[in-house]
Amino acid sequence: MSQVATTDVTVAAIDEMEPIHGGLARRARATLGVSAWGMQVLTLPPNWEGYPEHNHDETAFDPNQEEVYIPLTGSATLVAGEQRFELVPGTIARVGPQQQRRILPGPDGIRFVALGGRPGAFEAPGWTELGAPPPMPE
């Protein structure tokens, strides 16, 4: 399914979106033309431990950003400080900018939508544009 724009609607197949990080992430925001928040689709392999622990505080490459995770398939554990939260289809999680977090995929891996934004007006970071290099080395 290719990207189709009709009036002010854009539809695209996730697997046809531009991949980064070896296909672990897909540039959904740029593909769909979203201008109000950041958005990627991530597909993490089973039991993978490579998802970095991080936050989005004022020193991050995309500072002061809160994130929302929406699982599509599979499962994972969201580790935030000393707490653990199960992510499965039908759940949704929000993580504040200062909170350290890490996602640990389950035995079937996980595919999820990651939404991100800062309070106030959204400005798309340059690294999220189609063809731009990812923010961290691959």
C-alpha positions as a printed NumPy array, in Angstrom:
array([[  0.   ,   0.   ,   0.   ],
       [  1.595,   3.245,  -1.099],
       [  1.094,   6.621,   0.466],
       [ -2.174,   8.08 ,  -0.791],
       [ -3.199,  11.7  ,  -0.27 ],
       [ -6.854,  12.551,  -0.826],
       [ -8.049,  16.002,   0.206],
       [ -6.37 ,  16.324,   3.614],
       [ -5.935,  12.611,   4.37 ],
       [ -2.681,  10.644,   4.121],
       [ -2.554,   6.86 ,   4.402],
       [  0.622,   4.776,   4.318],
       [  1.706,   1.212,   5.028],
       [  4.037,   1.058,   8.025],
       [  6.455,  -1.325,   6.3  ],
       [  6.799,   1.12 ,   3.379],
       [  7.767,   4.075,   5.621],
       [ 11.42 ,   5.136,   5.563],
       [ 13.386,   2.97 ,   8.005],
       [ 16.137,   4.113,  10.357],
       [ 18.277,   2.197,  12.847],
       [ 18.363,  -0.876,  10.619],
       [ 14.58 ,  -0.96 ,  10.29 ],
       [ 13.886,  -0.834,  14.036],
       [ 12.13 ,   2.522,  13.55 ],
       [  9.983,   3.96 ,  10.758],
       [  9.504,   7.668,  10.094],
       [  5.735,   7.844,  10.462],
       [  5.494,  11.583,  11.214],
       [  7.328,  12.674,   8.099],
       [  5.67 ,  10.064,   5.882],
       [  2.193,  11.172,   6.945],
       [  3.049,  14.881,   7.024],
       [  2.155,  15.307,  10.709],
       [  3.153,  18.771,  11.935],
       [  1.776,  18.874,  15.492],
       [  3.759,  16.077,  17.221],
       [  6.571,  13.59 ,  16.657],
       [  5.741,  10.02 ,  15.735],
       [  7.629,   6.863,  14.835],
       [  6.7  ,   3.216,  14.611],
       [  9.225,   0.954,  16.307],
       [  9.564,  -2.787,  15.775],
       [ 11.828,  -4.398,  18.362],
       [ 12.882,  -8.055,  18.087],
       [ 12.08 , -10.682,  20.731],
       [ 13.888, -10.273,  24.062],
       [ 16.149,  -7.561,  22.566],
       [ 18.153,  -5.549,  25.098],
       [ 19.398,  -2.861,  22.719],
       [ 16.725,  -0.211,  23.357],
       [ 18.646,   2.492,  25.222],
       [ 17.719,   3.76 ,  28.645],
       [ 17.09 ,   7.471,  28.175],
       [ 15.024,  10.503,  29.055],
       [ 14.057,  13.672,  27.23 ],
       [ 15.246,  16.255,  29.738],
       [ 16.727,  19.593,  28.669],
       [ 20.034,  17.94 ,  27.634],
       [ 18.491,  15.365,  25.261],
       [ 18.7  ,  15.601,  21.448],
       [ 14.929,  16.242,  21.542],
       [ 14.589,  18.054,  24.877],
       [ 11.576,  18.407,  27.177],
       [  9.525,  15.903,  25.223],
       [  6.899,  13.67 ,  26.761],
       [  6.211,  10.394,  24.995],
       [  3.204,   8.134,  24.543],
       [  3.616,   4.476,  23.581],
       [  0.797,   2.598,  21.823],
       [  1.506,  -1.134,  21.338],
       [  0.25 ,  -2.607,  18.048],
       [  1.536,  -6.191,  18.273],
       [  3.606,  -8.255,  20.691],
       [  4.532,  -7.199,  24.196],
       [  7.203,  -5.409,  26.195],
       [  8.03 ,  -4.172,  29.653],
       [  8.425,  -0.43 ,  30.127],
       [ 11.012,   0.119,  32.861],
       [ 10.753,   3.554,  34.499],
       [ 12.965,   3.946,  37.539],
       [ 12.188,   1.039,  39.855],
       [  8.761,   0.42 ,  38.308],
       [  7.842,  -1.935,  35.483],
       [  4.758,  -1.633,  33.284],
       [  3.494,  -4.194,  30.795],
       [  2.859,  -2.895,  27.27 ],
       [  0.461,  -4.99 ,  25.185],
       [ -2.106,  -4.112,  22.509],
       [ -5.019,  -2.399,  24.211],
       [ -2.776,  -0.477,  26.642],
       [ -1.217,   2.954,  26.297],
       [  1.528,   4.61 ,  28.351],
       [  2.716,   8.2  ,  28.829],
       [  6.227,   8.994,  30.082],
       [  7.271,  12.482,  31.231],
       [ 10.397,  14.221,  29.909],
       [ 12.539,  13.804,  33.043],
       [ 11.723,  10.124,  33.576],
       [ 14.435,   7.615,  32.668],
       [ 12.851,   4.83 ,  30.633],
       [ 13.733,   1.687,  28.759],
       [ 11.637,  -0.759,  26.765],
       [ 12.37 ,  -4.482,  27.003],
       [ 10.576,  -6.48 ,  24.272],
       [  8.864,  -9.731,  25.231],
       [  9.261, -13.191,  23.665],
       [  7.389, -12.148,  20.501],
       [  8.996,  -8.706,  20.214],
       [  6.845,  -5.595,  19.994],
       [  5.665,  -3.116,  17.378],
       [  4.46 ,   0.168,  18.836],
       [  3.727,   3.753,  17.918],
       [  5.816,   6.301,  19.816],
       [  4.295,   9.786,  19.934],
       [  6.349,  12.675,  21.274],
       [  5.806,  16.339,  21.859],
       [  6.7  ,  19.31 ,  23.994],
       [  4.161,  21.427,  25.788],
       [  3.275,  24.347,  23.532],
       [  3.696,  24.582,  19.762],
       [  5.34 ,  21.608,  18.033],
       [  8.364,  22.039,  15.777],
       [  9.624,  18.975,  13.925],
       [ 13.288,  18.199,  14.693],
       [ 15.403,  18.026,  11.54 ],
       [ 16.431,  14.421,  12.171],
       [ 12.803,  13.284,  11.727],
       [ 12.654,  14.404,   8.087],
       [ 12.75 ,  11.843,   5.268],
       [ 16.348,  11.161,   4.258],
       [ 17.872,  12.863,   7.324],
       [ 20.504,  10.996,   9.325],
       [ 19.234,   9.517,  12.608],
       [ 20.065,  11.45 ,  15.791],
       [ 22.389,   8.739,  17.108],
       [ 24.878,   6.674,  15.129],
       [ 23.49 ,   3.377,  13.906]])
